[in-house]
């Protein structure tokens, strides 16, 4: 059996090292690269095209969900296994809809993580302790979306991830900037900022900026200043 090539992406050096060392103990794995942020991760994935990438959702810059969407958009062969420190059904739905092959908590046992990587390399889907084929994951996603209220689905309007510009606006909102300050920071008009904020609230299914900021922080989409190395 050929070795499974793996890239590990996490901004916490000790955690990343632990994953790399655990993988190195297995004969069927070869760690071919590491990254601490989304931008470097994409450069490595485009250059090396590994079988699997283990990616933290909460990354500085481009987060794990965005890395996943970029990999899908670029039609790279790499399977993405997203790890999260905040495990819930909302993130799992986002992960699978973004194109991830797997979604696991950072508290997962090493043996389960290794199995998840092997399953991902074989084209299977892993959510928590469960393994699915393509038909099974579609059924799982449909059932979870029917059980879960907005923002994942509403009649005639499926959830669409935020655009790159909307993510920038959301990050600024989370930092407490006003629309005028965001417009100056991003070099866009005040009206454009208002339009983006309206779109963000609609897509996230929240009522105001505060709820949007709490949602983003809770799910690791953005970070407050000073959290980068926590």
Secondary structure, DSSP 8 states (H G I E B T S, - for coil): ---EEEEEE-S-HHHHHHHHHHHHTSTTEEEEEEESSHHHHHHHHHHH--SEEEEESS-SSS-HHHHHHHHHHTT---EEEEEESS--HHHHHHHHHHT-SEEEETT--HHHHHHHHHHHHTT-EEETTEEE-HHHHHHHHHHHHHHS-TTSEETTEE-----HHHHHHHHHHHTT--HHHHHHHHT--HHHHHHHHHHHHHHHT-SSHHHHHHHHHHTTSS--TT-TT-
